[in-house]
Amino acid sequence: MGIDTSTSSIAALDWAADYAKSTHSPIHLVHGFSHDRPDLVFNMGAEPEKLYAAGERVLTRGRNRVLLKDVRLHVTTSHPDGYPAAALVRASTHAQLVVLGSHGDSMLHISSLGETAHQVAAHAKCPVAVIRKDTDTAFGCITAGVDRSPHSRKALAWAFDEAERTGADLHVIHVWQPDDAKDPGLGSADWKSYMANARSQIEASVAGQQERHPSVKVLTELVDGNPTRALVDKSHESDLVVVGARGIGGFEGLSLGRVAVDLLSHATSPVLVMH
């Protein structure tokens, strides 16, 4: 996981430690830092040696915090020279899951989603969990936002696995809003026909996963509306929202779709993006 001194990073560290403990997985802490960051200008930076020493302290504190969760956890660290996003994307090649906070400790904290979180969510080779804040509230529910894309099917499978592992209920939701009657997503069909076809395909996917996970309690919902707004609303009552990195829209080569970006920016629960 990516770690720095920000509040969201500490929340992400605790989330990652809990996940590692419950799955009996090792945890690898990465603190990447480049001394030529654009916010370290006008003599506001520090000597590379001091920056490296500060990074080592961050890693030591992070490792100690993880071990307070469970001293049996296997914790390793790395401190690569360079931008954090690049280091985390490289690490994702061999990782089961990458976890990081929604914002780092950059002074350029002017958007609802940090640059590193955005870049890692877009380019990682494994699932990415982005944590916005710490919370003690447990709802016992995981929400999976789905369409009919390959990424969505992977997200649904991951959500079922996690719901079975944690004993949580699973809420599968498909939300789609046509621009008008000639929306290409409708093709030659009307809205009623589109929804019937979508329901048939999505319920078939859910049924396939239900056979593999018969103990999971599932609610499937298809609604006409704004996908981002619906998923953000669900995040207020979910322990986790799971979505594919991109849906059936967009263009060839798009690595992170609009709904995923908007959800990462505004959800109150952790969000997992499936690649």
NUVOLUM-402608 format. One record per residue (C-alpha): y, x, z; residue in one letter. Coordinates in steps of 0.05 Angstrom, whole numbers, padded with zeros to 5 digits, always signed. Example, Ala and Ser with C-alpha at 12.3 -4.5 7.8 and 13.67 -1.06 7.14 Angstrom:
-00090+00246+00156a-00021+00273+00143s
This chain:
+00000+00000+00000m+00072+00020-00010g+00111+00035+00054i+00183+00051+00073d+00229+00033+00130t+00249-00037+00108s+00234-00101+00146t+00192-00130+00090s+00152-00065+00085s+00133-00069+00159i+00112-00141+00148a+00071-00119+00088a+00039-00063+00129l+00017-00112+00182d-00010-00159+00128w-00047-00102+00094a-00076-00078+00160a-00102-00147+00177d-00132-00154+00108y-00165-00085+00113a-00192-00101+00182k-00222-00168+00160s-00252-00140+00096t-00275-00074+00127h-00236-00037+00074s-00200+00030+00078p-00124+00030+00072i-00083+00082+00035h-00009+00087+00051l+00038+00112-00005v+00110+00133+00007h+00143+00153-00058g+00214+00177-00059f+00259+00207-00111s+00322+00244-00089h+00358+00225-00153d+00357+00151-00137r+00420+00117-00163p+00441+00093-00094d+00443+00164-00067l+00508+00184-00099v+00576+00211-00079f+00544+00258-00027n+00507+00201+00006m+00439+00234-00005g+00404+00289+00033a+00369+00354+00019e+00299+00346-00011p+00267+00380+00050e+00300+00330+00097k+00279+00272+00053l+00207+00297+00052y+00206+00305+00128a+00234+00234+00136a+00180+00208+00090g+00126+00242+00130e+00152+00208+00193r+00149+00141+00157v+00076+00154+00139l+00058+00176+00209t+00089+00115+00240r+00055+00071+00189g-00013+00102+00202r-00004+00094+00277n+00015+00022+00269r-00047+00008+00228v-00092+00042+00279l-00062-00002+00334l-00094-00060+00296k-00161-00027+00297d-00175+00046+00312v-00237+00043+00269r-00197+00031+00205l-00200+00089+00155h-00127+00106+00139v-00104+00158+00089t-00034+00174+00065t+00001+00206+00005s+00073+00227-00006h+00084+00236-00081p+00149+00262-00109d+00179+00209-00154g+00196+00136-00157y+00153+00090-00113p+00135+00042-00169a+00105+00097-00212a+00063+00122-00154a+00038+00053-00136l+00021+00035-00208v-00019+00100-00213r-00055+00084-00147a-00071+00014-00172s-00120+00043-00222t-00169+00057-00166h-00148+00004-00115a-00178-00063-00097q-00108-00090-00080l-00037-00064-00077v+00007-00091-00021v+00082-00080-00014l+00145-00114+00012g+00190-00156-00031s+00248-00107-00018h+00250-00034-00001g+00302+00005+00038d+00346+00018-00023s+00420+00007-00013m+00420-00032-00078l+00393-00095-00044h+00429-00145-00087i+00373-00188-00116s+00320-00235-00090s+00265-00187-00111l+00267-00111-00106g+00260-00067-00167e+00197-00033-00141t+00162-00099-00125a+00179-00126-00194h+00155-00064-00231q+00090-00058-00192v+00075-00132-00200a+00086-00125-00274a+00047-00062-00288h-00007-00053-00235a-00080-00051-00258k-00105-00091-00198c-00081-00152-00159p-00013-00143-00124v+00007-00177-00059a+00081-00181-00046v+00102-00198+00026i+00171-00224+00040r+00172-00232+00116k+00129-00232+00177d+00105-00298+00205t+00060-00321+00260d+00049-00389+00228t-00021-00402+00199a-00031-00463+00155f-00104-00452+00137g-00087-00465+00064c-00085-00422+00001i-00049-00448-00061t-00070-00427-00131a-00022-00441-00188g-00063-00448-00251v-00058-00461-00325d-00110-00447-00379r-00096-00373-00389s-00146-00315-00375p-00101-00289-00319h-00103-00359-00288s-00179-00361-00288r-00181-00294-00252k-00129-00319-00202a-00171-00381-00189l-00234-00340-00177a-00197-00294-00129w-00168-00353-00092a-00237-00384-00083f-00265-00318-00057d-00208-00311-00008e-00212-00384+00015a-00287-00376+00028e-00276-00310+00065r-00221-00338+00110t-00245-00409+00117g-00180-00436+00088a-00172-00499+00047d-00154-00487-00026l-00100-00526-00063h-00105-00517-00139v-00042-00541-00174i-00023-00543-00248h+00050-00559-00261v+00079-00562-00330w+00144-00589-00357q+00153-00599-00432p+00221-00585-00461d+00218-00647-00505d+00169-00688-00546a+00164-00632-00598k+00147-00578-00548d+00096-00532-00581p+00054-00535-00518g+00039-00607-00535l+00019-00592-00607g+00005-00657-00642s-00011-00692-00577a+00033-00733-00531d+00044-00718-00458w-00012-00765-00436k-00062-00732-00482s-00039-00663-00461y-00050-00678-00388m-00118-00709-00401a-00139-00646-00439n-00109-00599-00387a-00143-00637-00330r-00210-00634-00365s-00206-00558-00375q-00177-00542-00306i-00226-00587-00269e-00283-00554-00307a-00258-00486-00283s-00252-00511-00212v-00322-00542-00215a-00351-00475-00239g-00320-00439-00180q-00340-00495-00132q-00412-00484-00150e-00405-00411-00129r-00367-00429-00066h-00394-00496-00042p-00364-00489+00028s-00292-00487+00003v-00253-00552+00011k-00212-00560-00053v-00155-00606-00074l-00137-00605-00149t-00070-00632-00170e-00037-00637-00239l+00035-00657-00241v+00094-00661-00289d+00151-00619-00261g+00182-00551-00254n+00126-00500-00240p+00169-00452-00200t+00199-00506-00156r+00131-00537-00142a+00098-00471-00124l+00157-00449-00080v+00152-00516-00044d+00078-00504-00033k+00093-00434-00006s+00126-00467+00055h+00058-00495+00076e+00011-00441+00050s-00015-00375+00078d-00017-00347+00008l+00001-00368-00063v-00041-00339-00119v-00020-00338-00192v-00036-00301-00256g+00012-00248-00279a+00029-00289-00339r+00010-00357-00366g-00002-00386-00436i+00071-00381-00455g+00116-00321-00469g+00102-00270-00523f+00051-00217-00539e+00056-00157-00493g+00092-00194-00437l+00066-00165-00372s+00097-00213-00321l+00114-00284-00337g+00175-00324-00315r+00138-00367-00264v+00108-00306-00230a+00176-00271-00227v+00211-00332-00199d+00156-00344-00148l+00158-00272-00125l+00233-00280-00116s+00235-00345-00077h+00167-00360-00043a+00167-00357+00032t+00093-00341+00037s+00058-00279+00011p+00046-00282-00064v-00013-00250-00099l-00006-00235-00173v-00072-00228-00211m-00077-00182-00272h
